[in-house]
Amino acid sequence: MGYDADKDEILEERRIETAEGRWIVAVLARYDGGEKKIGLSRLYAKKDGSENHAKLGRLTLDEVPRIVEAVTALVAEAREQV
């Protein structure tokens, strides 16, 4: 049985704008009612206006504390929802 997008539930999302005008996205999600997990990705706007996600990769030193803050908030929210 493969991945089913209908079973993917986004509980909370935080977007962090970077210096390049792009975004880092931190998501609290769960799949098929399972364990809550945090996902991190980069988000780019295409020329046609649509969005494209990419792996996070390397971080600038300015991005790190902002990501830590977003992830810490998501963890706190996940624990409150229990």
VEXGU-485650 format. One record per residue (C-alpha): residue in one letter; x, y, z. Coordinates in steps of 0.5 Angstrom, whole numbers, padded with zeros to 4 digits, always signed. Layout:
% residues N
AXYZ ...
***
This chain:
% residues 82
M+0000+0000+0000 G+0003+0007-0002 Y+0002+0014+0000 D-0005+0017+0000 A-0005+0024+0001 D-0012+0024+0003 K-0009+0021+0010 D-0004+0027+0011 E-0006+0032+0016 I-0003+0038+0017 L-0004+0040+0024 E+0000+0047+0024 E+0004+0051+0019 R+0009+0056+0021 R+0013+0060+0015 I+0019+0064+0016 E+0021+0069+0011 T+0029+0069+0009 A+0033+0074+0006 E+0032+0072-0001 G+0025+0073-0001 R+0023+0065+0000 W+0020+0061+0005 I+0022+0056+0010 V+0016+0052+0012 A+0016+0048+0019 V+0010+0044+0019 L+0006+0039+0025 A+0003+0034+0021 R+0001+0026+0022 Y-0001+0021+0017 D-0007+0017+0018 G-0008+0019+0025 G-0001+0017+0027 E+0004+0020+0031 K+0005+0027+0030 K+0012+0029+0027 I+0015+0036+0025 G+0017+0037+0017 L+0022+0042+0015 S+0022+0045+0008 R+0024+0051+0003 L+0018+0054-0001 Y+0020+0057-0007 A+0015+0061-0012 K+0015+0059-0019 K+0015+0065-0025 D+0007+0062-0026 G+0006+0064-0019 S+0005+0057-0016 E+0009+0054-0010 N+0015+0049-0010 H+0017+0045-0004 A+0025+0043-0004 K+0029+0040+0002 L+0032+0044+0007 G+0039+0043+0006 R+0044+0048+0009 L+0042+0054+0013 T+0045+0061+0014 L+0047+0063+0021 D+0041+0068+0021 E+0036+0062+0019 V+0038+0057+0025 P+0035+0061+0031 R+0028+0063+0027 I+0027+0055+0026 V+0029+0053+0033 E+0024+0058+0035 A+0018+0056+0030 V+0020+0048+0032 T+0020+0050+0039 A+0013+0053+0038 L+0010+0047+0034 V+0013+0042+0039 A+0009+0046+0045 E+0003+0046+0041 A+0003+0039+0040 R+0004+0037+0047 E-0002+0042+0049 Q-0006+0038+0044 V-0005+0031+0047 
***
